[in-house]
Amino acid sequence: SISIQIDERLLKALYKVAPAAKRHRAEFIRQAVREAIRKREREAIREAYRLQPVSAGEADDWANAEEWKR
């Protein structure tokens, strides 16, 4: 459990996007934290590839892939 304090302005904005009757504010905040973590992870992966790009020999070659049938 984490307790945070937010200012009145942010609290009013939170009530607008996560009204208590429709969606619990705590769940809204948990989802926002999850999304922020995923965004940071994707940025880290992008930066790693930027610093060390995959060479043509390492990349998967889909040029001759067979058609997949169900």
mmJSON file of the N, C-alpha and C atoms, coordinates in Angstrom:
{"data_MODEL":{"atom_site":{
"group_PDB":["ATOM","ATOM","ATOM","ATOM","ATOM","ATOM","ATOM","ATOM","ATOM","ATOM","ATOM","ATOM","ATOM","ATOM","ATOM","ATOM","ATOM","ATOM","ATOM","ATOM","ATOM","ATOM","ATOM","ATOM","ATOM","ATOM","ATOM","ATOM","ATOM","ATOM","ATOM","ATOM","ATOM","ATOM","ATOM","ATOM","ATOM","ATOM","ATOM","ATOM","ATOM","ATOM","ATOM","ATOM","ATOM","ATOM","ATOM","ATOM","ATOM","ATOM","ATOM","ATOM","ATOM","ATOM","ATOM","ATOM","ATOM","ATOM","ATOM","ATOM","ATOM","ATOM","ATOM","ATOM","ATOM","ATOM","ATOM","ATOM","ATOM","ATOM","ATOM","ATOM","ATOM","ATOM","ATOM","ATOM","ATOM","ATOM","ATOM","ATOM","ATOM","ATOM","ATOM","ATOM","ATOM","ATOM","ATOM","ATOM","ATOM","ATOM","ATOM","ATOM","ATOM","ATOM","ATOM","ATOM","ATOM","ATOM","ATOM","ATOM","ATOM","ATOM","ATOM","ATOM","ATOM","ATOM","ATOM","ATOM","ATOM","ATOM","ATOM","ATOM","ATOM","ATOM","ATOM","ATOM","ATOM","ATOM","ATOM","ATOM","ATOM","ATOM","ATOM","ATOM","ATOM","ATOM","ATOM","ATOM","ATOM","ATOM","ATOM","ATOM","ATOM","ATOM","ATOM","ATOM","ATOM","ATOM","ATOM","ATOM","ATOM","ATOM","ATOM","ATOM","ATOM","ATOM","ATOM","ATOM","ATOM","ATOM","ATOM","ATOM","ATOM","ATOM","ATOM","ATOM","ATOM","ATOM","ATOM","ATOM","ATOM","ATOM","ATOM","ATOM","ATOM","ATOM","ATOM","ATOM","ATOM","ATOM","ATOM","ATOM","ATOM","ATOM","ATOM","ATOM","ATOM","ATOM","ATOM","ATOM","ATOM","ATOM","ATOM","ATOM","ATOM","ATOM","ATOM","ATOM","ATOM","ATOM","ATOM","ATOM","ATOM","ATOM","ATOM","ATOM","ATOM","ATOM","ATOM","ATOM","ATOM","ATOM","ATOM","ATOM","ATOM","ATOM","ATOM","ATOM","ATOM","ATOM"],
"id":[1,2,3,4,5,6,7,8,9,10,11,12,13,14,15,16,17,18,19,20,21,22,23,24,25,26,27,28,29,30,31,32,33,34,35,36,37,38,39,40,41,42,43,44,45,46,47,48,49,50,51,52,53,54,55,56,57,58,59,60,61,62,63,64,65,66,67,68,69,70,71,72,73,74,75,76,77,78,79,80,81,82,83,84,85,86,87,88,89,90,91,92,93,94,95,96,97,98,99,100,101,102,103,104,105,106,107,108,109,110,111,112,113,114,115,116,117,118,119,120,121,122,123,124,125,126,127,128,129,130,131,132,133,134,135,136,137,138,139,140,141,142,143,144,145,146,147,148,149,150,151,152,153,154,155,156,157,158,159,160,161,162,163,164,165,166,167,168,169,170,171,172,173,174,175,176,177,178,179,180,181,182,183,184,185,186,187,188,189,190,191,192,193,194,195,196,197,198,199,200,201,202,203,204,205,206,207,208,209,210],
"type_symbol":["N","C","C","N","C","C","N","C","C","N","C","C","N","C","C","N","C","C","N","C","C","N","C","C","N","C","C","N","C","C","N","C","C","N","C","C","N","C","C","N","C","C","N","C","C","N","C","C","N","C","C","N","C","C","N","C","C","N","C","C","N","C","C","N","C","C","N","C","C","N","C","C","N","C","C","N","C","C","N","C","C","N","C","C","N","C","C","N","C","C","N","C","C","N","C","C","N","C","C","N","C","C","N","C","C","N","C","C","N","C","C","N","C","C","N","C","C","N","C","C","N","C","C","N","C","C","N","C","C","N","C","C","N","C","C","N","C","C","N","C","C","N","C","C","N","C","C","N","C","C","N","C","C","N","C","C","N","C","C","N","C","C","N","C","C","N","C","C","N","C","C","N","C","C","N","C","C","N","C","C","N","C","C","N","C","C","N","C","C","N","C","C","N","C","C","N","C","C","N","C","C","N","C","C","N","C","C","N","C","C"],
"label_atom_id":["N","CA","C","N","CA","C","N","CA","C","N","CA","C","N","CA","C","N","CA","C","N","CA","C","N","CA","C","N","CA","C","N","CA","C","N","CA","C","N","CA","C","N","CA","C","N","CA","C","N","CA","C","N","CA","C","N","CA","C","N","CA","C","N","CA","C","N","CA","C","N","CA","C","N","CA","C","N","CA","C","N","CA","C","N","CA","C","N","CA","C","N","CA","C","N","CA","C","N","CA","C","N","CA","C","N","CA","C","N","CA","C","N","CA","C","N","CA","C","N","CA","C","N","CA","C","N","CA","C","N","CA","C","N","CA","C","N","CA","C","N","CA","C","N","CA","C","N","CA","C","N","CA","C","N","CA","C","N","CA","C","N","CA","C","N","CA","C","N","CA","C","N","CA","C","N","CA","C","N","CA","C","N","CA","C","N","CA","C","N","CA","C","N","CA","C","N","CA","C","N","CA","C","N","CA","C","N","CA","C","N","CA","C","N","CA","C","N","CA","C","N","CA","C","N","CA","C","N","CA","C","N","CA","C","N","CA","C","N","CA","C","N","CA","C"],
"label_alt_id":[null,null,null,null,null,null,null,null,null,null,null,null,null,null,null,null,null,null,null,null,null,null,null,null,null,null,null,null,null,null,null,null,null,null,null,null,null,null,null,null,null,null,null,null,null,null,null,null,null,null,null,null,null,null,null,null,null,null,null,null,null,null,null,null,null,null,null,null,null,null,null,null,null,null,null,null,null,null,null,null,null,null,null,null,null,null,null,null,null,null,null,null,null,null,null,null,null,null,null,null,null,null,null,null,null,null,null,null,null,null,null,null,null,null,null,null,null,null,null,null,null,null,null,null,null,null,null,null,null,null,null,null,null,null,null,null,null,null,null,null,null,null,null,null,null,null,null,null,null,null,null,null,null,null,null,null,null,null,null,null,null,null,null,null,null,null,null,null,null,null,null,null,null,null,null,null,null,null,null,null,null,null,null,null,null,null,null,null,null,null,null,null,null,null,null,null,null,null,null,null,null,null,null,null,null,null,null,null,null,null],
"label_comp_id":["SER","SER","SER","ILE","ILE","ILE","SER","SER","SER","ILE","ILE","ILE","GLN","GLN","GLN","ILE","ILE","ILE","ASP","ASP","ASP","GLU","GLU","GLU","ARG","ARG","ARG","LEU","LEU","LEU","LEU","LEU","LEU","LYS","LYS","LYS","ALA","ALA","ALA","LEU","LEU","LEU","TYR","TYR","TYR","LYS","LYS","LYS","VAL","VAL","VAL","ALA","ALA","ALA","PRO","PRO","PRO","ALA","ALA","ALA","ALA","ALA","ALA","LYS","LYS","LYS","ARG","ARG","ARG","HIS","HIS","HIS","ARG","ARG","ARG","ALA","ALA","ALA","GLU","GLU","GLU","PHE","PHE","PHE","ILE","ILE","ILE","ARG","ARG","ARG","GLN","GLN","GLN","ALA","ALA","ALA","VAL","VAL","VAL","ARG","ARG","ARG","GLU","GLU","GLU","ALA","ALA","ALA","ILE","ILE","ILE","ARG","ARG","ARG","LYS","LYS","LYS","ARG","ARG","ARG","GLU","GLU","GLU","ARG","ARG","ARG","GLU","GLU","GLU","ALA","ALA","ALA","ILE","ILE","ILE","ARG","ARG","ARG","GLU","GLU","GLU","ALA","ALA","ALA","TYR","TYR","TYR","ARG","ARG","ARG","LEU","LEU","LEU","GLN","GLN","GLN","PRO","PRO","PRO","VAL","VAL","VAL","SER","SER","SER","ALA","ALA","ALA","GLY","GLY","GLY","GLU","GLU","GLU","ALA","ALA","ALA","ASP","ASP","ASP","ASP","ASP","ASP","TRP","TRP","TRP","ALA","ALA","ALA","ASN","ASN","ASN","ALA","ALA","ALA","GLU","GLU","GLU","GLU","GLU","GLU","TRP","TRP","TRP","LYS","LYS","LYS","ARG","ARG","ARG"],
"label_asym_id":["A","A","A","A","A","A","A","A","A","A","A","A","A","A","A","A","A","A","A","A","A","A","A","A","A","A","A","A","A","A","A","A","A","A","A","A","A","A","A","A","A","A","A","A","A","A","A","A","A","A","A","A","A","A","A","A","A","A","A","A","A","A","A","A","A","A","A","A","A","A","A","A","A","A","A","A","A","A","A","A","A","A","A","A","A","A","A","A","A","A","A","A","A","A","A","A","A","A","A","A","A","A","A","A","A","A","A","A","A","A","A","A","A","A","A","A","A","A","A","A","A","A","A","A","A","A","A","A","A","A","A","A","A","A","A","A","A","A","A","A","A","A","A","A","A","A","A","A","A","A","A","A","A","A","A","A","A","A","A","A","A","A","A","A","A","A","A","A","A","A","A","A","A","A","A","A","A","A","A","A","A","A","A","A","A","A","A","A","A","A","A","A","A","A","A","A","A","A","A","A","A","A","A","A","A","A","A","A","A","A"],
"label_entity_id":["1","1","1","1","1","1","1","1","1","1","1","1","1","1","1","1","1","1","1","1","1","1","1","1","1","1","1","1","1","1","1","1","1","1","1","1","1","1","1","1","1","1","1","1","1","1","1","1","1","1","1","1","1","1","1","1","1","1","1","1","1","1","1","1","1","1","1","1","1","1","1","1","1","1","1","1","1","1","1","1","1","1","1","1","1","1","1","1","1","1","1","1","1","1","1","1","1","1","1","1","1","1","1","1","1","1","1","1","1","1","1","1","1","1","1","1","1","1","1","1","1","1","1","1","1","1","1","1","1","1","1","1","1","1","1","1","1","1","1","1","1","1","1","1","1","1","1","1","1","1","1","1","1","1","1","1","1","1","1","1","1","1","1","1","1","1","1","1","1","1","1","1","1","1","1","1","1","1","1","1","1","1","1","1","1","1","1","1","1","1","1","1","1","1","1","1","1","1","1","1","1","1","1","1","1","1","1","1","1","1"],
"label_seq_id":[1,1,1,2,2,2,3,3,3,4,4,4,5,5,5,6,6,6,7,7,7,8,8,8,9,9,9,10,10,10,11,11,11,12,12,12,13,13,13,14,14,14,15,15,15,16,16,16,17,17,17,18,18,18,19,19,19,20,20,20,21,21,21,22,22,22,23,23,23,24,24,24,25,25,25,26,26,26,27,27,27,28,28,28,29,29,29,30,30,30,31,31,31,32,32,32,33,33,33,34,34,34,35,35,35,36,36,36,37,37,37,38,38,38,39,39,39,40,40,40,41,41,41,42,42,42,43,43,43,44,44,44,45,45,45,46,46,46,47,47,47,48,48,48,49,49,49,50,50,50,51,51,51,52,52,52,53,53,53,54,54,54,55,55,55,56,56,56,57,57,57,58,58,58,59,59,59,60,60,60,61,61,61,62,62,62,63,63,63,64,64,64,65,65,65,66,66,66,67,67,67,68,68,68,69,69,69,70,70,70],
"pdbx_PDB_ins_code":[null,null,null,null,null,null,null,null,null,null,null,null,null,null,null,null,null,null,null,null,null,null,null,null,null,null,null,null,null,null,null,null,null,null,null,null,null,null,null,null,null,null,null,null,null,null,null,null,null,null,null,null,null,null,null,null,null,null,null,null,null,null,null,null,null,null,null,null,null,null,null,null,null,null,null,null,null,null,null,null,null,null,null,null,null,null,null,null,null,null,null,null,null,null,null,null,null,null,null,null,null,null,null,null,null,null,null,null,null,null,null,null,null,null,null,null,null,null,null,null,null,null,null,null,null,null,null,null,null,null,null,null,null,null,null,null,null,null,null,null,null,null,null,null,null,null,null,null,null,null,null,null,null,null,null,null,null,null,null,null,null,null,null,null,null,null,null,null,null,null,null,null,null,null,null,null,null,null,null,null,null,null,null,null,null,null,null,null,null,null,null,null,null,null,null,null,null,null,null,null,null,null,null,null,null,null,null,null,null,null],
"Cartn_x":[0.834,0.0,0.881,0.509,1.258,0.275,0.655,-0.173,0.504,-0.262,0.297,-0.605,-0.03,-0.805,-0.707,-1.845,-1.856,-2.54,-2.172,-2.751,-4.202,-4.886,-6.31,-6.582,-5.736,-5.905,-5.838,-4.842,-4.702,-5.857,-6.305,-7.428,-8.698,-8.947,-10.119,-10.033,-8.839,-8.638,-8.851,-8.394,-8.584,-10.067,-10.832,-12.277,-12.959,-12.429,-13.032,-12.789,-11.61,-11.294,-11.587,-11.724,-11.994,-13.01,-14.242,-15.242,-15.479,-15.726,-15.882,-17.034,-18.09,-19.256,-18.964,-18.056,-17.797,-16.569,-15.552,-14.296,-13.575,-13.168,-12.479,-11.172,-10.941,-9.736,-8.472,-8.478,-7.286,-6.956,-7.97,-7.73,-7.227,-7.769,-7.308,-5.818,-5.433,-4.033,-3.147,-3.598,-2.814,-2.591,-3.642,-3.521,-2.561,-2.623,-1.714,-0.262,-0.017,1.343,1.796,0.928,1.276,1.647,0.837,1.108,2.416,2.706,3.961,5.156,5.03,6.114,6.317,5.224,5.348,5.979,5.571,6.137,7.637,8.056,9.481,10.245,9.658,10.313,10.458,9.408,9.5,10.564,10.638,11.659,13.056,13.235,14.539,14.916,13.953,14.222,14.584,13.813,14.123,15.529,15.888,17.205,18.297,18.059,19.051,19.267,18.178,18.314,18.972,18.709,19.357,20.864,21.257,22.679,23.377,22.637,23.216,22.183,22.079,21.074,21.346,20.275,20.382,20.965,21.964,22.557,21.66,21.873,21.051,21.158,22.32,22.507,21.776,21.534,20.85,19.333,18.846,17.399,16.756,15.526,14.775,14.522,14.689,14.43,13.054,12.112,10.749,10.487,11.506,11.319,10.82,11.246,10.866,9.925,9.231,8.311,7.157,6.782,5.653,4.359,3.322,2.014,1.479,1.014,0.464,-1.0,-1.4,-2.795,-3.355,-4.627,-5.288,-5.756],
"Cartn_y":[-1.177,0.0,1.244,2.182,3.437,4.571,5.504,6.681,7.874,8.598,9.779,10.979,12.126,13.349,14.094,14.597,15.387,16.708,17.708,19.029,19.096,20.117,20.264,20.303,20.973,21.082,19.705,18.915,17.574,16.683,16.828,16.041,16.336,17.601,17.96,17.362,17.387,16.792,15.281,14.651,13.214,12.871,13.658,13.422,13.489,14.324,14.449,13.216,12.616,11.466,10.132,10.138,8.898,9.155,9.472,9.716,8.463,8.645,7.519,6.602,7.151,6.334,5.406,5.779,4.965,4.077,4.587,3.847,4.287,3.35,3.704,4.421,5.478,6.269,5.448,4.578,3.769,2.886,2.285,1.444,2.3,3.484,4.395,4.7,4.973,5.298,4.08,2.885,1.671,1.488,1.68,1.531,2.571,3.792,4.839,4.485,3.915,3.498,2.366,1.391,0.292,0.829,1.737,2.316,3.088,3.818,4.566,3.614,2.503,1.512,0.891,0.484,-0.095,0.898,2.153,3.185,3.31,3.338,3.447,2.227,1.035,-0.182,-0.148,0.293,0.391,1.403,2.52,3.523,2.957,2.171,1.57,0.585,-0.184,-1.13,-0.374,0.678,1.481,2.067,2.572,3.173,2.111,0.916,-0.154,-0.518,-0.603,-0.889,0.27,1.493,2.634,2.584,2.231,2.17,0.97,-0.121,-1.319,-1.933,-1.393,-1.895,-3.34,-3.997,-5.365,-5.307,-6.147,-6.175,-6.977,-6.81,-7.508,-9.019,-9.522,-10.952,-11.489,-10.633,-11.066,-11.014,-10.188,-10.0,-11.235,-11.485,-12.59,-12.27,-13.26,-13.074,-13.645,-12.773,-13.186,-13.148,-12.876,-12.742,-14.026,-15.174,-16.456,-17.252,-16.566,-17.255,-17.895,-19.089,-19.76,-19.182,-19.298,-18.815,-19.732,-19.156,-19.942,-20.188,-21.438,-21.799,-22.407,-22.126,-22.699,-24.083],
"Cartn_z":[0.0,0.0,0.0,-0.845,-0.945,-0.735,0.084,0.319,-0.343,-1.161,-1.817,-1.546,-1.634,-1.52,-2.844,-3.294,-4.516,-4.222,-4.99,-4.741,-5.235,-4.835,-5.136,-6.637,-7.376,-8.829,-9.492,-9.103,-9.668,-9.231,-7.998,-7.51,-8.312,-8.601,-9.405,-10.803,-11.394,-12.718,-12.652,-11.583,-11.415,-11.321,-10.587,-10.481,-11.847,-12.739,-14.071,-14.93,-14.815,-15.662,-14.99,-13.68,-12.95,-11.848,-12.23,-11.198,-10.366,-9.101,-8.178,-8.591,-9.167,-9.531,-10.704,-11.6,-12.79,-12.632,-12.059,-11.974,-10.715,-9.931,-8.702,-9.014,-8.29,-8.528,-8.314,-7.314,-7.049,-8.256,-8.87,-10.052,-11.211,-11.36,-12.402,-12.209,-10.981,-10.683,-10.917,-10.505,-10.77,-12.27,-13.056,-14.509,-15.079,-14.586,-15.067,-14.753,-13.58,-13.22,-14.133,-14.388,-15.301,-16.683,-17.186,-18.513,-18.527,-17.466,-17.392,-17.383,-16.661,-16.619,-17.99,-18.651,-19.998,-20.968,-20.877,-21.764,-21.533,-20.28,-19.963,-20.47,-20.345,-20.846,-22.359,-23.07,-24.538,-24.945,-24.231,-24.54,-24.321,-23.26,-22.988,-24.092,-24.569,-25.658,-26.929,-27.246,-28.439,-28.356,-27.173,-26.996,-27.138,-26.621,-26.754,-28.225,-28.984,-30.418,-31.158,-30.719,-31.356,-31.119,-29.903,-29.578,-30.211,-30.367,-30.974,-31.907,-33.124,-34.065,-34.478,-34.858,-35.354,-36.757,-37.005,-38.343,-39.275,-40.559,-41.548,-41.376,-41.003,-40.811,-39.588,-38.609,-37.39,-37.52,-38.424,-38.561,-39.181,-38.804,-39.413,-40.875,-41.73,-43.156,-43.476,-43.719,-44.038,-45.542,-46.321,-47.754,-48.394,-47.863,-48.462,-47.554,-46.71,-45.789,-46.545,-46.125,-46.762,-46.224,-47.023,-46.588,-45.496,-44.439,-43.337,-43.597,-43.53,-43.764,-42.505,-42.247,-41.066,-41.312],
"occupancy":[1.0,1.0,1.0,1.0,1.0,1.0,1.0,1.0,1.0,1.0,1.0,1.0,1.0,1.0,1.0,1.0,1.0,1.0,1.0,1.0,1.0,1.0,1.0,1.0,1.0,1.0,1.0,1.0,1.0,1.0,1.0,1.0,1.0,1.0,1.0,1.0,1.0,1.0,1.0,1.0,1.0,1.0,1.0,1.0,1.0,1.0,1.0,1.0,1.0,1.0,1.0,1.0,1.0,1.0,1.0,1.0,1.0,1.0,1.0,1.0,1.0,1.0,1.0,1.0,1.0,1.0,1.0,1.0,1.0,1.0,1.0,1.0,1.0,1.0,1.0,1.0,1.0,1.0,1.0,1.0,1.0,1.0,1.0,1.0,1.0,1.0,1.0,1.0,1.0,1.0,1.0,1.0,1.0,1.0,1.0,1.0,1.0,1.0,1.0,1.0,1.0,1.0,1.0,1.0,1.0,1.0,1.0,1.0,1.0,1.0,1.0,1.0,1.0,1.0,1.0,1.0,1.0,1.0,1.0,1.0,1.0,1.0,1.0,1.0,1.0,1.0,1.0,1.0,1.0,1.0,1.0,1.0,1.0,1.0,1.0,1.0,1.0,1.0,1.0,1.0,1.0,1.0,1.0,1.0,1.0,1.0,1.0,1.0,1.0,1.0,1.0,1.0,1.0,1.0,1.0,1.0,1.0,1.0,1.0,1.0,1.0,1.0,1.0,1.0,1.0,1.0,1.0,1.0,1.0,1.0,1.0,1.0,1.0,1.0,1.0,1.0,1.0,1.0,1.0,1.0,1.0,1.0,1.0,1.0,1.0,1.0,1.0,1.0,1.0,1.0,1.0,1.0,1.0,1.0,1.0,1.0,1.0,1.0,1.0,1.0,1.0,1.0,1.0,1.0,1.0,1.0,1.0,1.0,1.0,1.0],
"B_iso_or_equiv":[0.0,0.0,0.0,0.0,0.0,0.0,0.0,0.0,0.0,0.0,0.0,0.0,0.0,0.0,0.0,0.0,0.0,0.0,0.0,0.0,0.0,0.0,0.0,0.0,0.0,0.0,0.0,0.0,0.0,0.0,0.0,0.0,0.0,0.0,0.0,0.0,0.0,0.0,0.0,0.0,0.0,0.0,0.0,0.0,0.0,0.0,0.0,0.0,0.0,0.0,0.0,0.0,0.0,0.0,0.0,0.0,0.0,0.0,0.0,0.0,0.0,0.0,0.0,0.0,0.0,0.0,0.0,0.0,0.0,0.0,0.0,0.0,0.0,0.0,0.0,0.0,0.0,0.0,0.0,0.0,0.0,0.0,0.0,0.0,0.0,0.0,0.0,0.0,0.0,0.0,0.0,0.0,0.0,0.0,0.0,0.0,0.0,0.0,0.0,0.0,0.0,0.0,0.0,0.0,0.0,0.0,0.0,0.0,0.0,0.0,0.0,0.0,0.0,0.0,0.0,0.0,0.0,0.0,0.0,0.0,0.0,0.0,0.0,0.0,0.0,0.0,0.0,0.0,0.0,0.0,0.0,0.0,0.0,0.0,0.0,0.0,0.0,0.0,0.0,0.0,0.0,0.0,0.0,0.0,0.0,0.0,0.0,0.0,0.0,0.0,0.0,0.0,0.0,0.0,0.0,0.0,0.0,0.0,0.0,0.0,0.0,0.0,0.0,0.0,0.0,0.0,0.0,0.0,0.0,0.0,0.0,0.0,0.0,0.0,0.0,0.0,0.0,0.0,0.0,0.0,0.0,0.0,0.0,0.0,0.0,0.0,0.0,0.0,0.0,0.0,0.0,0.0,0.0,0.0,0.0,0.0,0.0,0.0,0.0,0.0,0.0,0.0,0.0,0.0,0.0,0.0,0.0,0.0,0.0,0.0],
"pdbx_formal_charge":[null,null,null,null,null,null,null,null,null,null,null,null,null,null,null,null,null,null,null,null,null,null,null,null,null,null,null,null,null,null,null,null,null,null,null,null,null,null,null,null,null,null,null,null,null,null,null,null,null,null,null,null,null,null,null,null,null,null,null,null,null,null,null,null,null,null,null,null,null,null,null,null,null,null,null,null,null,null,null,null,null,null,null,null,null,null,null,null,null,null,null,null,null,null,null,null,null,null,null,null,null,null,null,null,null,null,null,null,null,null,null,null,null,null,null,null,null,null,null,null,null,null,null,null,null,null,null,null,null,null,null,null,null,null,null,null,null,null,null,null,null,null,null,null,null,null,null,null,null,null,null,null,null,null,null,null,null,null,null,null,null,null,null,null,null,null,null,null,null,null,null,null,null,null,null,null,null,null,null,null,null,null,null,null,null,null,null,null,null,null,null,null,null,null,null,null,null,null,null,null,null,null,null,null,null,null,null,null,null,null],
"auth_seq_id":[1,1,1,2,2,2,3,3,3,4,4,4,5,5,5,6,6,6,7,7,7,8,8,8,9,9,9,10,10,10,11,11,11,12,12,12,13,13,13,14,14,14,15,15,15,16,16,16,17,17,17,18,18,18,19,19,19,20,20,20,21,21,21,22,22,22,23,23,23,24,24,24,25,25,25,26,26,26,27,27,27,28,28,28,29,29,29,30,30,30,31,31,31,32,32,32,33,33,33,34,34,34,35,35,35,36,36,36,37,37,37,38,38,38,39,39,39,40,40,40,41,41,41,42,42,42,43,43,43,44,44,44,45,45,45,46,46,46,47,47,47,48,48,48,49,49,49,50,50,50,51,51,51,52,52,52,53,53,53,54,54,54,55,55,55,56,56,56,57,57,57,58,58,58,59,59,59,60,60,60,61,61,61,62,62,62,63,63,63,64,64,64,65,65,65,66,66,66,67,67,67,68,68,68,69,69,69,70,70,70],
"auth_comp_id":["SER","SER","SER","ILE","ILE","ILE","SER","SER","SER","ILE","ILE","ILE","GLN","GLN","GLN","ILE","ILE","ILE","ASP","ASP","ASP","GLU","GLU","GLU","ARG","ARG","ARG","LEU","LEU","LEU","LEU","LEU","LEU","LYS","LYS","LYS","ALA","ALA","ALA","LEU","LEU","LEU","TYR","TYR","TYR","LYS","LYS","LYS","VAL","VAL","VAL","ALA","ALA","ALA","PRO","PRO","PRO","ALA","ALA","ALA","ALA","ALA","ALA","LYS","LYS","LYS","ARG","ARG","ARG","HIS","HIS","HIS","ARG","ARG","ARG","ALA","ALA","ALA","GLU","GLU","GLU","PHE","PHE","PHE","ILE","ILE","ILE","ARG","ARG","ARG","GLN","GLN","GLN","ALA","ALA","ALA","VAL","VAL","VAL","ARG","ARG","ARG","GLU","GLU","GLU","ALA","ALA","ALA","ILE","ILE","ILE","ARG","ARG","ARG","LYS","LYS","LYS","ARG","ARG","ARG","GLU","GLU","GLU","ARG","ARG","ARG","GLU","GLU","GLU","ALA","ALA","ALA","ILE","ILE","ILE","ARG","ARG","ARG","GLU","GLU","GLU","ALA","ALA","ALA","TYR","TYR","TYR","ARG","ARG","ARG","LEU","LEU","LEU","GLN","GLN","GLN","PRO","PRO","PRO","VAL","VAL","VAL","SER","SER","SER","ALA","ALA","ALA","GLY","GLY","GLY","GLU","GLU","GLU","ALA","ALA","ALA","ASP","ASP","ASP","ASP","ASP","ASP","TRP","TRP","TRP","ALA","ALA","ALA","ASN","ASN","ASN","ALA","ALA","ALA","GLU","GLU","GLU","GLU","GLU","GLU","TRP","TRP","TRP","LYS","LYS","LYS","ARG","ARG","ARG"],
"auth_asym_id":["A","A","A","A","A","A","A","A","A","A","A","A","A","A","A","A","A","A","A","A","A","A","A","A","A","A","A","A","A","A","A","A","A","A","A","A","A","A","A","A","A","A","A","A","A","A","A","A","A","A","A","A","A","A","A","A","A","A","A","A","A","A","A","A","A","A","A","A","A","A","A","A","A","A","A","A","A","A","A","A","A","A","A","A","A","A","A","A","A","A","A","A","A","A","A","A","A","A","A","A","A","A","A","A","A","A","A","A","A","A","A","A","A","A","A","A","A","A","A","A","A","A","A","A","A","A","A","A","A","A","A","A","A","A","A","A","A","A","A","A","A","A","A","A","A","A","A","A","A","A","A","A","A","A","A","A","A","A","A","A","A","A","A","A","A","A","A","A","A","A","A","A","A","A","A","A","A","A","A","A","A","A","A","A","A","A","A","A","A","A","A","A","A","A","A","A","A","A","A","A","A","A","A","A","A","A","A","A","A","A"],
"auth_atom_id":["N","CA","C","N","CA","C","N","CA","C","N","CA","C","N","CA","C","N","CA","C","N","CA","C","N","CA","C","N","CA","C","N","CA","C","N","CA","C","N","CA","C","N","CA","C","N","CA","C","N","CA","C","N","CA","C","N","CA","C","N","CA","C","N","CA","C","N","CA","C","N","CA","C","N","CA","C","N","CA","C","N","CA","C","N","CA","C","N","CA","C","N","CA","C","N","CA","C","N","CA","C","N","CA","C","N","CA","C","N","CA","C","N","CA","C","N","CA","C","N","CA","C","N","CA","C","N","CA","C","N","CA","C","N","CA","C","N","CA","C","N","CA","C","N","CA","C","N","CA","C","N","CA","C","N","CA","C","N","CA","C","N","CA","C","N","CA","C","N","CA","C","N","CA","C","N","CA","C","N","CA","C","N","CA","C","N","CA","C","N","CA","C","N","CA","C","N","CA","C","N","CA","C","N","CA","C","N","CA","C","N","CA","C","N","CA","C","N","CA","C","N","CA","C","N","CA","C","N","CA","C","N","CA","C","N","CA","C","N","CA","C","N","CA","C"],
"pdbx_PDB_model_num":[1,1,1,1,1,1,1,1,1,1,1,1,1,1,1,1,1,1,1,1,1,1,1,1,1,1,1,1,1,1,1,1,1,1,1,1,1,1,1,1,1,1,1,1,1,1,1,1,1,1,1,1,1,1,1,1,1,1,1,1,1,1,1,1,1,1,1,1,1,1,1,1,1,1,1,1,1,1,1,1,1,1,1,1,1,1,1,1,1,1,1,1,1,1,1,1,1,1,1,1,1,1,1,1,1,1,1,1,1,1,1,1,1,1,1,1,1,1,1,1,1,1,1,1,1,1,1,1,1,1,1,1,1,1,1,1,1,1,1,1,1,1,1,1,1,1,1,1,1,1,1,1,1,1,1,1,1,1,1,1,1,1,1,1,1,1,1,1,1,1,1,1,1,1,1,1,1,1,1,1,1,1,1,1,1,1,1,1,1,1,1,1,1,1,1,1,1,1,1,1,1,1,1,1,1,1,1,1,1,1]
}}}
